[in-house]
């Protein structure tokens, strides 16, 4: 089966005007499984691939298991969308061409400073009193910075653009395919070890826009072996998402759970949720340096273990 299976499945569903939810319902599988097929994080088993092919063949007669190994243009032709596929390839996706060029010209030159394994921490929208963590990887692909993070097997990721001490990112998850947006501050160092900022997403089932603080923490360097790095990232992304607030350092809780609004402003605080570079980020950086100097080697703002192989923790 081709490595581009996810693209072929997405193309087929669009050509048939079929949602992932409908496909899952008619096949009798969980919607999240179809989401993972379409994101490329999981490939169908031989049994499910046969069922999927049989189901699609009812709507596109003649489709066989062998067709999944066709080139993307050939596969598109089977569904009568070759012209659409070619236009998409010419014009790209996401940002407009003018905006992409503007961002590309402003992006910081040394993207390698961001490459590594990372962990994010933010307050849970659904479970008050808990925090969420995702683990994953940031690396350079096609001269651009890309990231993929996840927990409990659910992934999200996208592109990152570091510009003058900040990182701007657009992401989507592997299940709902709803975009989210991040603006992160960066502490300038030869190797970036910590970023913090604001995540904006439609977090609930009703897609109500929400904004909340988030911390990105480097937990290890890449090995330089792509297959090994991908396997390790996939293993990290299977880790549980929820972390109780008692397992999160006090300075991190204070940073992520800040009062704001009219009452806070009357008391000298902030009217709106913001992510100023200082003093909070400097305080967290100081804490991380203390952690590096402690008997427990490595950067660890959260007391739970990163699950990294021995020797992979960030060195000072």
ZICOR-V867784 format. One record per residue. N is the residue number from 1. RES is the residue in three letters. SS is DSSP state (H for helix, E for strand, - for the rest). Layout:
BEGIN
N/RES/SS  N/RES/SS
END
This chain:
BEGIN
1/UNK/-  2/UNK/-  3/UNK/-  4/UNK/-  5/UNK/H  6/UNK/H  7/UNK/H  8/UNK/H  9/UNK/H  10/UNK/H  11/UNK/H  12/UNK/H  13/UNK/H  14/UNK/H  15/UNK/H  16/UNK/-  17/UNK/-  18/UNK/-  19/UNK/-  20/UNK/H  21/UNK/H  22/UNK/H  23/UNK/H  24/UNK/H  25/UNK/H  26/UNK/H  27/UNK/H  28/UNK/-  29/UNK/-  30/UNK/-  31/UNK/H  32/UNK/H  33/UNK/H  34/UNK/H  35/UNK/H  36/UNK/H  37/UNK/H  38/UNK/H  39/UNK/H  40/UNK/-  41/UNK/-  42/UNK/-  43/UNK/-  44/UNK/-  45/UNK/-  46/UNK/H  47/UNK/H  48/UNK/H  49/UNK/H  50/UNK/H  51/UNK/H  52/UNK/H  53/UNK/H  54/UNK/H  55/UNK/H  56/UNK/H  57/UNK/H  58/UNK/-  59/UNK/-  60/UNK/-  61/UNK/-  62/UNK/-  63/UNK/-  64/UNK/-  65/UNK/H  66/UNK/H  67/UNK/H  68/UNK/H  69/UNK/H  70/UNK/-  71/UNK/-  72/UNK/H  73/UNK/H  74/UNK/H  75/UNK/H  76/UNK/H  77/UNK/H  78/UNK/H  79/UNK/-  80/UNK/-  81/UNK/-  82/UNK/H  83/UNK/H  84/UNK/H  85/UNK/H  86/UNK/H  87/UNK/H  88/UNK/H  89/UNK/H  90/UNK/H  91/UNK/H  92/UNK/-  93/UNK/-  94/UNK/-  95/UNK/-  96/UNK/-  97/UNK/H  98/UNK/H  99/UNK/H  100/UNK/H  101/UNK/H  102/UNK/H  103/UNK/H  104/UNK/H  105/UNK/H  106/UNK/H  107/UNK/-  108/UNK/-  109/UNK/-  110/UNK/-  111/UNK/H  112/UNK/H  113/UNK/H  114/UNK/H  115/UNK/-  116/UNK/E  117/UNK/E  118/UNK/E  119/UNK/E  120/UNK/E  121/UNK/E  122/UNK/E  123/UNK/E  124/UNK/-  125/UNK/-  126/UNK/-  127/UNK/-  128/UNK/-  129/UNK/-  130/UNK/E  131/UNK/E  132/UNK/E  133/UNK/E  134/UNK/E  135/UNK/E  136/UNK/E  137/UNK/E  138/UNK/E  139/UNK/E  140/UNK/E  141/UNK/E  142/UNK/-  143/UNK/-  144/UNK/E  145/UNK/E  146/UNK/E  147/UNK/E  148/UNK/E  149/UNK/E  150/UNK/E  151/UNK/E  152/UNK/-  153/UNK/-  154/UNK/E  155/UNK/E  156/UNK/E  157/UNK/E  158/UNK/E  159/UNK/E  160/UNK/E  161/UNK/E  162/UNK/E  163/UNK/E  164/UNK/-  165/UNK/-  166/UNK/E  167/UNK/E  168/UNK/E  169/UNK/E  170/UNK/E  171/UNK/E  172/UNK/E  173/UNK/E  174/UNK/-  175/UNK/-  176/UNK/-  177/UNK/-  178/UNK/-  179/UNK/E  180/UNK/E  181/UNK/E  182/UNK/E  183/UNK/E  184/UNK/E  185/UNK/E  186/UNK/E  187/UNK/-  188/UNK/-  189/UNK/-  190/UNK/-  191/UNK/-  192/UNK/-  193/UNK/-  194/UNK/E  195/UNK/E  196/UNK/E  197/UNK/E  198/UNK/E  199/UNK/E  200/UNK/E  201/UNK/E  202/UNK/E  203/UNK/-  204/UNK/-  205/UNK/-  206/UNK/-  207/UNK/-  208/UNK/-  209/UNK/E  210/UNK/E  211/UNK/E  212/UNK/E  213/UNK/E  214/UNK/E  215/UNK/E  216/UNK/E  217/UNK/E  218/UNK/E  219/UNK/E  220/UNK/E  221/UNK/-  222/UNK/-  223/UNK/-  224/UNK/-  225/UNK/-  226/UNK/H  227/UNK/H  228/UNK/H  229/UNK/H  230/UNK/H  231/UNK/H  232/UNK/H  233/UNK/H  234/UNK/H  235/UNK/H  236/UNK/H  237/UNK/-  238/UNK/-  239/UNK/-  240/UNK/-  241/UNK/-  242/UNK/E  243/UNK/E  244/UNK/E  245/UNK/H  246/UNK/H  247/UNK/H  248/UNK/E  249/UNK/-  250/UNK/H  251/UNK/H  252/UNK/H  253/UNK/H  254/UNK/H  255/UNK/H  256/UNK/H  257/UNK/-  258/UNK/-  259/UNK/-  260/UNK/E  261/UNK/-  262/UNK/H  263/UNK/H  264/UNK/H  265/UNK/H  266/UNK/H  267/UNK/-  268/UNK/-  269/UNK/-  270/UNK/E  271/UNK/-  272/UNK/-  273/UNK/-  274/UNK/-  275/UNK/-  276/UNK/-  277/UNK/-  278/UNK/-  279/UNK/-  280/UNK/H  281/UNK/H  282/UNK/H  283/UNK/H  284/UNK/H  285/UNK/H  286/UNK/H  287/UNK/H  288/UNK/H  289/UNK/H  290/UNK/H  291/UNK/H  292/UNK/H  293/UNK/H  294/UNK/-  295/UNK/-  296/UNK/-  297/UNK/-  298/UNK/-  299/UNK/-  300/UNK/-  301/UNK/-  302/UNK/E  303/UNK/-  304/UNK/-  305/UNK/-  306/UNK/-  307/UNK/-  308/UNK/-  309/UNK/-  310/UNK/-  311/UNK/-  312/UNK/-  313/UNK/E  314/UNK/-  315/UNK/-  316/UNK/-
END
